[in-house]
Amino acid sequence: MSVNSSIREARISKGLTIKEVSEATGIPFRTLQNYELGLRELSLENAYKLSKFYKLSIERLCFAKKQ
């Protein structure tokens, strides 16, 4: 699973919209959208913010594999 798919799956599993995640993390909506679409590479700073928000390790968030 790619990083963009993992980020999207984490959001969907929590039943959240991109807008809700954006507001909660302070990451701009368009940036999150571009991460999920694979149009932008995830920065370390935002990986940290998302991992804290989802309560997942960065490794789990970014390198999750489908079971």
MOPAC internal coordinates of N, CA, C and O (Angstrom, degrees):
PM7 1SCF
backbone

  N    0.0000 0     0.00 0     0.00 0    0    0    0
  C    1.4512 1     0.00 0     0.00 0    1    0    0
  C    1.5325 1   107.77 1     0.00 0    2    1    0
  O    1.2310 1   120.37 1   -43.76 1    3    2    1
  N    1.2979 1   116.89 1   136.24 1    3    2    1
  C    1.4530 1   120.91 1  -179.52 1    5    3    2
  C    1.5277 1   111.00 1   -79.97 1    6    5    3
  O    1.2310 1   121.01 1   -14.17 1    7    6    5
  N    1.3179 1   115.68 1   165.83 1    7    6    5
  C    1.4648 1   120.61 1   179.74 1    9    7    6
  C    1.5262 1   110.19 1   -58.90 1   10    9    7
  O    1.2310 1   120.29 1   135.34 1   11   10    9
  N    1.3326 1   117.05 1   -44.66 1   11   10    9
  C    1.4596 1   119.01 1  -178.33 1   13   11   10
  C    1.5305 1   111.28 1   -62.74 1   14   13   11
  O    1.2310 1   120.01 1   141.51 1   15   14   13
  N    1.3273 1   117.59 1   -38.49 1   15   14   13
  C    1.4645 1   120.55 1   177.22 1   17   15   14
  C    1.5207 1   111.45 1   -66.56 1   18   17   15
  O    1.2310 1   120.53 1   140.73 1   19   18   17
  N    1.3300 1   116.59 1   -39.27 1   19   18   17
  C    1.4636 1   120.79 1   179.67 1   21   19   18
  C    1.5240 1   111.63 1   -64.09 1   22   21   19
  O    1.2310 1   120.99 1   138.08 1   23   22   21
  N    1.3251 1   115.72 1   -41.92 1   23   22   21
  C    1.4655 1   119.86 1   179.48 1   25   23   22
  C    1.5232 1   110.07 1   -64.93 1   26   25   23
  O    1.2310 1   120.94 1   136.93 1   27   26   25
  N    1.3164 1   115.81 1   -43.07 1   27   26   25
  C    1.4654 1   120.36 1   179.40 1   29   27   26
  C    1.5290 1   110.52 1   -64.42 1   30   29   27
  O    1.2310 1   120.29 1   134.73 1   31   30   29
  N    1.3190 1   117.04 1   -45.27 1   31   30   29
  C    1.4700 1   121.21 1   179.70 1   33   31   30
  C    1.5293 1   111.69 1   -60.58 1   34   33   31
  O    1.2310 1   120.37 1   138.95 1   35   34   33
  N    1.3275 1   116.91 1   -41.05 1   35   34   33
  C    1.4678 1   120.43 1   178.84 1   37   35   34
  C    1.5252 1   110.06 1   -61.24 1   38   37   35
  O    1.2310 1   120.57 1   137.32 1   39   38   37
  N    1.3213 1   116.51 1   -42.68 1   39   38   37
  C    1.4686 1   120.88 1  -179.95 1   41   39   38
  C    1.5228 1   111.26 1   -66.08 1   42   41   39
  O    1.2310 1   120.81 1   132.20 1   43   42   41
  N    1.3159 1   116.06 1   -47.80 1   43   42   41
  C    1.4647 1   120.56 1  -177.99 1   45   43   42
  C    1.5232 1   111.31 1   -64.61 1   46   45   43
  O    1.2310 1   120.46 1   141.84 1   47   46   45
  N    1.3363 1   116.72 1   -38.16 1   47   46   45
  C    1.4689 1   119.78 1  -179.44 1   49   47   46
  C    1.5259 1   112.26 1   -62.87 1   50   49   47
  O    1.2310 1   120.81 1   155.45 1   51   50   49
  N    1.3305 1   116.07 1   -24.55 1   51   50   49
  C    1.4727 1   120.84 1   178.15 1   53   51   50
  C    1.5241 1   111.25 1   -92.45 1   54   53   51
  O    1.2310 1   120.24 1   176.19 1   55   54   53
  N    1.3330 1   117.15 1    -3.81 1   55   54   53
  C    1.4554 1   121.22 1   179.15 1   57   55   54
  C    1.5288 1   112.91 1    71.13 1   58   57   55
  O    1.2310 1   120.71 1  -145.95 1   59   58   57
  N    1.3283 1   116.25 1    34.05 1   59   58   57
  C    1.4615 1   120.93 1  -175.99 1   61   59   58
  C    1.5226 1   111.81 1  -110.14 1   62   61   59
  O    1.2310 1   121.29 1   -24.17 1   63   62   61
  N    1.3224 1   115.14 1   155.83 1   63   62   61
  C    1.4572 1   121.12 1   173.19 1   65   63   62
  C    1.5256 1   108.62 1   -93.45 1   66   65   63
  O    1.2310 1   121.15 1   -15.27 1   67   66   65
  N    1.3212 1   115.41 1   164.73 1   67   66   65
  C    1.4643 1   119.37 1   176.08 1   69   67   66
  C    1.5212 1   109.36 1   -61.35 1   70   69   67
  O    1.2310 1   120.15 1   141.16 1   71   70   69
  N    1.3160 1   117.32 1   -38.84 1   71   70   69
  C    1.4655 1   121.41 1   180.00 1   73   71   70
  C    1.5316 1   111.09 1   -60.49 1   74   73   71
  O    1.2310 1   120.20 1   137.16 1   75   74   73
  N    1.3196 1   117.22 1   -42.84 1   75   74   73
  C    1.4644 1   120.64 1   179.66 1   77   75   74
  C    1.5264 1   111.43 1   -64.18 1   78   77   75
  O    1.2310 1   120.58 1   138.13 1   79   78   77
  N    1.3213 1   116.50 1   -41.87 1   79   78   77
  C    1.4662 1   120.29 1   178.96 1   81   79   78
  C    1.5273 1   109.51 1   -66.58 1   82   81   79
  O    1.2310 1   120.59 1   139.09 1   83   82   81
  N    1.3113 1   116.47 1   -40.91 1   83   82   81
  C    1.4632 1   121.31 1   178.43 1   85   83   82
  C    1.5260 1   111.28 1   -58.60 1   86   85   83
  O    1.2310 1   120.69 1   131.85 1   87   86   85
  N    1.3103 1   116.29 1   -48.15 1   87   86   85
  C    1.4648 1   120.88 1  -179.52 1   89   87   86
  C    1.5234 1   112.03 1   -64.67 1   90   89   87
  O    1.2310 1   120.27 1   142.72 1   91   90   89
  N    1.3182 1   117.08 1   -37.28 1   91   90   89
  C    1.4670 1   121.22 1  -177.31 1   93   91   90
  C    1.5250 1   112.68 1   -75.48 1   94   93   91
  O    1.2310 1   120.29 1   148.38 1   95   94   93
  N    1.3255 1   117.05 1   -31.62 1   95   94   93
  C    1.4658 1   120.33 1  -174.91 1   97   95   94
  C    1.5266 1   113.94 1  -102.21 1   98   97   95
  O    1.2310 1   120.56 1   161.30 1   99   98   97
  N    1.3264 1   116.54 1   -18.70 1   99   98   97
  C    1.4643 1   119.89 1  -176.08 1  101   99   98
  C    1.5206 1   113.07 1    81.83 1  102  101   99
  O    1.2310 1   120.39 1  -172.76 1  103  102  101
  N    1.3233 1   116.86 1     7.24 1  103  102  101
  C    1.4634 1   121.26 1   176.37 1  105  103  102
  C    1.5261 1   106.84 1   -86.50 1  106  105  103
  O    1.2310 1   119.84 1   -51.83 1  107  106  105
  N    1.3203 1   117.92 1   128.17 1  107  106  105
  C    1.4673 1   119.55 1  -178.48 1  109  107  106
  C    1.5325 1   113.33 1   -55.27 1  110  109  107
  O    1.2310 1   121.50 1   -36.96 1  111  110  109
  N    1.3204 1   114.74 1   143.04 1  111  110  109
  C    1.4634 1   121.88 1  -179.17 1  113  111  110
  C    1.5220 1   111.50 1   -51.50 1  114  113  111
  O    1.2310 1   120.34 1   128.78 1  115  114  113
  N    1.3245 1   116.96 1   -51.22 1  115  114  113
  C    1.4608 1   121.99 1  -176.38 1  117  115  114
  C    1.5382 1   111.00 1   -61.94 1  118  117  115
  O    1.2310 1   120.31 1   144.23 1  119  118  117
  N    1.3279 1   117.01 1   -35.77 1  119  118  117
  C    1.4625 1   120.65 1   177.78 1  121  119  118
  C    1.5230 1   110.20 1   -64.36 1  122  121  119
  O    1.2310 1   120.14 1   133.44 1  123  122  121
  N    1.3263 1   117.33 1   -46.56 1  123  122  121
  C    1.4648 1   120.61 1   178.19 1  125  123  122
  C    1.5235 1   110.90 1   -62.05 1  126  125  123
  O    1.2310 1   121.04 1   137.91 1  127  126  125
  N    1.3050 1   115.62 1   -42.09 1  127  126  125
  C    1.4618 1   119.84 1   178.90 1  129  127  126
  C    1.5318 1   110.85 1   -61.08 1  130  129  127
  O    1.2310 1   120.70 1   136.74 1  131  130  129
  N    1.3167 1   116.26 1   -43.26 1  131  130  129
  C    1.4678 1   120.29 1   178.80 1  133  131  130
  C    1.5243 1   112.17 1   -66.17 1  134  133  131
  O    1.2310 1   119.80 1   144.76 1  135  134  133
  N    1.3344 1   117.98 1   -35.24 1  135  134  133
  C    1.4670 1   120.69 1   174.80 1  137  135  134
  C    1.5232 1   109.55 1   -60.72 1  138  137  135
  O    1.2310 1   120.57 1   131.84 1  139  138  137
  N    1.3192 1   116.51 1   -48.16 1  139  138  137
  C    1.4584 1   120.68 1  -177.37 1  141  139  138
  C    1.5267 1   112.36 1   -65.90 1  142  141  139
  O    1.2310 1   120.19 1   148.00 1  143  142  141
  N    1.3142 1   117.23 1   -32.00 1  143  142  141
  C    1.4648 1   121.33 1   179.43 1  145  143  142
  C    1.5261 1   112.34 1   -83.97 1  146  145  143
  O    1.2310 1   120.46 1   173.15 1  147  146  145
  N    1.3174 1   116.73 1    -6.85 1  147  146  145
  C    1.4518 1   121.27 1  -179.14 1  149  147  146
  C    1.5206 1   113.32 1    76.34 1  150  149  147
  O    1.2310 1   120.35 1  -159.99 1  151  150  149
  N    1.3291 1   116.94 1    20.01 1  151  150  149
  C    1.4525 1   121.79 1  -179.41 1  153  151  150
  C    1.5215 1   113.02 1   -91.74 1  154  153  151
  O    1.2310 1   120.94 1   170.73 1  155  154  153
  N    1.3198 1   115.82 1    -9.27 1  155  154  153
  C    1.4595 1   120.93 1  -178.66 1  157  155  154
  C    1.5173 1   108.45 1  -142.94 1  158  157  155
  O    1.2310 1   120.79 1   -37.15 1  159  158  157
  N    1.3142 1   116.09 1   142.85 1  159  158  157
  C    1.4575 1   121.67 1   178.76 1  161  159  158
  C    1.5312 1   109.28 1   -82.71 1  162  161  159
  O    1.2310 1   120.83 1   -43.58 1  163  162  161
  N    1.3128 1   116.02 1   136.42 1  163  162  161
  C    1.4646 1   122.28 1  -179.43 1  165  163  162
  C    1.5207 1   110.52 1   -68.04 1  166  165  163
  O    1.2310 1   120.85 1   -54.74 1  167  166  165
  N    1.3340 1   115.97 1   125.26 1  167  166  165
  C    1.4654 1   119.99 1   177.01 1  169  167  166
  C    1.5208 1   109.60 1   -78.42 1  170  169  167
  O    1.2310 1   120.64 1   -24.13 1  171  170  169
  N    1.3089 1   116.38 1   155.87 1  171  170  169
  C    1.4598 1   121.02 1   178.97 1  173  171  170
  C    1.5272 1   110.58 1   -61.88 1  174  173  171
  O    1.2310 1   120.54 1   138.92 1  175  174  173
  N    1.3214 1   116.57 1   -41.08 1  175  174  173
  C    1.4687 1   121.01 1   179.17 1  177  175  174
  C    1.5281 1   111.05 1   -59.66 1  178  177  175
  O    1.2310 1   120.09 1   134.66 1  179  178  177
  N    1.3174 1   117.44 1   -45.34 1  179  178  177
  C    1.4634 1   119.98 1  -179.45 1  181  179  178
  C    1.5235 1   112.20 1   -75.13 1  182  181  179
  O    1.2310 1   120.14 1   150.30 1  183  182  181
  N    1.3240 1   117.34 1   -29.70 1  183  182  181
  C    1.4636 1   119.74 1   173.85 1  185  183  182
  C    1.5277 1   109.53 1   -61.91 1  186  185  183
  O    1.2310 1   120.91 1   139.32 1  187  186  185
  N    1.3261 1   115.87 1   -40.68 1  187  186  185
  C    1.4645 1   120.88 1   177.94 1  189  187  186
  C    1.5306 1   110.55 1   -63.35 1  190  189  187
  O    1.2310 1   120.49 1   132.76 1  191  190  189
  N    1.3338 1   116.67 1   -47.24 1  191  190  189
  C    1.4694 1   120.68 1  -179.94 1  193  191  190
  C    1.5263 1   110.94 1   -59.72 1  194  193  191
  O    1.2310 1   120.74 1   135.01 1  195  194  193
  N    1.3229 1   116.18 1   -44.99 1  195  194  193
  C    1.4658 1   119.67 1  -179.17 1  197  195  194
  C    1.5228 1   111.76 1   -68.19 1  198  197  195
  O    1.2310 1   120.16 1   141.52 1  199  198  197
  N    1.3215 1   117.30 1   -38.48 1  199  198  197
  C    1.4676 1   119.20 1   179.24 1  201  199  198
  C    1.5237 1   111.03 1   -64.74 1  202  201  199
  O    1.2310 1   120.35 1   141.12 1  203  202  201
  N    1.3230 1   116.94 1   -38.88 1  203  202  201
  C    1.4719 1   120.00 1   176.55 1  205  203  202
  C    1.5206 1   110.66 1   -66.73 1  206  205  203
  O    1.2310 1   120.52 1   136.95 1  207  206  205
  N    1.3231 1   116.62 1   -43.05 1  207  206  205
  C    1.4592 1   121.01 1  -179.05 1  209  207  206
  C    1.5250 1   111.74 1   -62.10 1  210  209  207
  O    1.2310 1   120.63 1   133.79 1  211  210  209
  N    1.3286 1   116.40 1   -46.21 1  211  210  209
  C    1.4678 1   120.63 1  -178.80 1  213  211  210
  C    1.5228 1   113.19 1   -84.45 1  214  213  211
  O    1.2310 1   120.65 1   174.04 1  215  214  213
  N    1.3392 1   116.35 1    -5.96 1  215  214  213
  C    1.4626 1   121.86 1  -178.22 1  217  215  214
  C    1.5262 1   111.12 1    58.59 1  218  217  215
  O    1.2310 1   122.03 1  -132.96 1  219  218  217
  N    1.3433 1   113.72 1    47.04 1  219  218  217
  C    1.4576 1   122.17 1   177.00 1  221  219  218
  C    1.5211 1   108.19 1  -128.29 1  222  221  219
  O    1.2310 1   120.42 1   -27.37 1  223  222  221
  N    1.3092 1   116.81 1   152.63 1  223  222  221
  C    1.4643 1   118.88 1   173.56 1  225  223  222
  C    1.5269 1   108.12 1   -68.89 1  226  225  223
  O    1.2310 1   120.62 1   -22.68 1  227  226  225
  N    1.3178 1   116.41 1   157.32 1  227  226  225
  C    1.4616 1   120.17 1   177.28 1  229  227  226
  C    1.5271 1   109.46 1   -60.06 1  230  229  227
  O    1.2310 1   120.36 1   140.19 1  231  230  229
  N    1.3156 1   116.92 1   -39.81 1  231  230  229
  C    1.4580 1   120.80 1   178.87 1  233  231  230
  C    1.5263 1   110.94 1   -59.95 1  234  233  231
  O    1.2310 1   120.65 1   134.77 1  235  234  233
  N    1.3049 1   116.37 1   -45.23 1  235  234  233
  C    1.4734 1   121.17 1  -179.48 1  237  235  234
  C    1.5253 1   110.50 1   -66.47 1  238  237  235
  O    1.2310 1   120.64 1   138.20 1  239  238  237
  N    1.3258 1   116.37 1   -41.80 1  239  238  237
  C    1.4603 1   120.61 1  -179.48 1  241  239  238
  C    1.5231 1   111.65 1   -66.49 1  242  241  239
  O    1.2310 1   120.67 1   134.93 1  243  242  241
  N    1.3104 1   116.32 1   -45.07 1  243  242  241
  C    1.4643 1   120.47 1  -172.79 1  245  243  242
  C    1.5143 1   115.10 1   -90.81 1  246  245  243
  O    1.2310 1   120.21 1   157.17 1  247  246  245
  N    1.3096 1   117.21 1   -22.83 1  247  246  245
  C    1.4578 1   118.79 1  -174.67 1  249  247  246
  C    1.5162 1   112.94 1  -126.21 1  250  249  247
  O    1.2310 1   120.45 1  -154.10 1  251  250  249
  N    1.3289 1   116.75 1    25.90 1  251  250  249
  C    1.4672 1   120.82 1   179.91 1  253  251  250
  C    1.5219 1   109.72 1   -62.99 1  254  253  251
  O    1.2310 1   121.35 1   -35.46 1  255  254  253
  N    1.3153 1   115.02 1   144.54 1  255  254  253
  C    1.4588 1   120.93 1   177.18 1  257  255  254
  C    1.5134 1   108.59 1  -117.77 1  258  257  255
  O    1.2310 1   121.18 1   -36.49 1  259  258  257
  N    1.3234 1   115.35 1   143.51 1  259  258  257
  C    1.4568 1   119.20 1   176.05 1  261  259  258
  C    1.5122 1   109.66 1   -66.38 1  262  261  259
  O    1.2310 1   121.29 1   -40.28 1  263  262  261
  N    1.3063 1   115.14 1   139.72 1  263  262  261
  C    1.4651 1   120.22 1  -178.39 1  265  263  262
  C    1.4919 1   110.64 1   -96.20 1  266  265  263
  O    1.2310 1   120.10 1   180.00 1  267  266  265

